[in-house]
Every structure is written in C-alpha cells, then in structure tokens.
C-alpha cells in the first residue's frame, strides 16, 4: 500500500506548477518574439509569487528559519566565489 504524501505548502506548490506551465508556454512561443517575451515575463512574475507564497506558508515548514538562514548564507558565499 502506498503512503499518501501530504503537501504542507499547497499554495507554494501551485505557484511552482504555474511557473512551470508558463515556462513551457514560453518555449512553445520561442519563434514568436512577442509571445515569448510575454510568457517569459509571466514566468518571472510567477516565480516571484513562489517566494511570497513560501513566506506565507513558512509556518508549515519544519525548521524553516534554520534552513533559510543556511540557504541564504550558502548562496551568498557561492555568489562571491571566484
């Protein structure tokens, strides 16, 4: 019997799926400059919305504050590597 997995960040997950869908729409419009630009811009906005959704649902993520601090620190260090 399969164990059912429960998503603790439903809104964040929906936003990721939306961004994924928009990314594929951009790909399908690659040779249509206006369609491509429109879908890439929508993808970027959808990805920003993922950040906001995660912030709103962070109380559902175990040890979020610790993970986030480590993630930001790691990203900051990687960005400054030469």
C-alpha positions as CSV (number, residue, x, y, z in Angstrom):
1,X,0.0,0.0,0.0
2,X,1.3,3.4,-1.0
3,X,1.8,6.0,1.7
4,X,0.0,9.2,0.9
5,X,2.2,12.3,0.9
6,X,0.6,15.5,2.2
7,X,1.9,18.8,0.9
8,X,2.4,21.3,3.7
9,X,2.8,24.2,1.2
10,X,-0.1,23.9,-1.1
11,X,-0.1,27.5,-2.4
12,X,3.6,27.4,-3.0
13,X,3.3,24.2,-4.9
14,X,0.5,25.7,-7.0
15,X,2.7,28.7,-7.8
16,X,5.6,26.4,-8.9
17,X,3.3,24.5,-11.2
18,X,2.0,27.8,-12.7
19,X,5.6,28.9,-13.3
20,X,6.4,25.6,-14.9
21,X,3.3,25.8,-17.2
22,X,4.3,29.4,-18.2
23,X,7.9,28.3,-18.9
24,X,6.6,25.7,-21.4
25,X,4.3,28.2,-23.0
26,X,7.4,30.5,-23.5
27,X,9.2,27.6,-25.1
28,X,6.3,26.9,-27.4
29,X,6.4,30.6,-28.4
30,X,10.2,30.7,-28.9
31,X,9.9,31.9,-32.6
32,X,7.2,34.4,-31.8
33,X,9.1,37.3,-30.1
34,X,6.0,38.9,-28.5
35,X,4.6,35.6,-27.3
36,X,8.0,34.5,-26.0
37,X,8.6,37.8,-24.2
38,X,5.1,37.8,-22.7
39,X,5.4,34.3,-21.4
40,X,8.9,34.8,-20.0
41,X,7.8,37.9,-18.1
42,X,4.8,36.0,-16.8
43,X,7.1,33.1,-15.7
44,X,9.4,35.6,-13.8
45,X,6.4,37.1,-12.1
46,X,5.1,33.6,-11.2
47,X,8.5,32.7,-9.7
48,X,8.4,35.8,-7.6
49,X,5.0,34.7,-6.4
50,X,6.5,31.4,-5.3
51,X,8.7,33.4,-2.9
52,X,5.7,35.2,-1.4
53,X,3.7,32.0,-1.1
54,X,6.6,30.3,0.8
55,X,6.8,33.3,3.1
56,X,3.1,33.0,3.8
57,X,3.4,29.2,4.4
58,X,6.7,29.1,6.2
59,X,4.9,28.2,9.5
60,X,4.1,24.9,7.8
61,X,7.7,24.1,7.1
62,X,9.7,22.3,9.9
63,X,12.8,24.3,10.8
64,X,12.2,26.8,8.0
65,X,14.1,29.6,9.8
66,X,17.2,27.5,10.2
67,X,17.0,26.1,6.6
68,X,16.5,29.6,5.2
69,X,19.4,31.1,7.1
70,X,21.7,28.3,5.9
71,X,20.5,28.6,2.4
72,X,20.9,32.3,2.1
73,X,24.4,32.1,3.7
74,X,25.4,29.3,1.3
75,X,24.0,31.3,-1.7
76,X,25.8,34.4,-0.6
77,X,29.1,32.5,-0.3
78,X,28.7,30.9,-3.7
79,X,27.9,34.2,-5.4
80,X,31.3,35.6,-4.2
81,X,33.5,32.7,-5.2
82,X,36.0,33.4,-7.9
